Amino acid sequence: MANAYINAKVDLTTTGETTLYTCGQFTTAIVKSIIVSDDSNNADTLTLTITSGASVFNLYKDKAVGAKGTVELLTAPLVVQADEVLKVTAATANRLHVVASILEIT
């Protein structure tokens, strides 16, 4: 088994669903942290989902992020299994940045 520490990051420039991280086929990932930062003078909201096959599960629905604020979404590590996908959606474009700290185990 090999371990790799990585980060995944996105600048949410649209209001469309954006892939933050896709777990590899022969990989299990432990997400230690997901930080969301607002770089505008306006509060915003974010939705975070995990997709497993055709099923979509909400982890956060319309999570508030204050103007020029930062929010840590996780209070405990999140396990992501092979082929699962973390996706984020912003209510407003060009305000939110998302960074995830991940341990991949192959």
Secondary structure, 3 states (H helix, E strand, C coil): CCEEEEEEEEEECCCCCEEEEECCCCCEEEEEEEEEEECCCCCEEEEEEEEECCEEEEEEEEEEECCCCEEECCCCCEEECCCCEEEEEECCCCCEEEEEEEEEEC
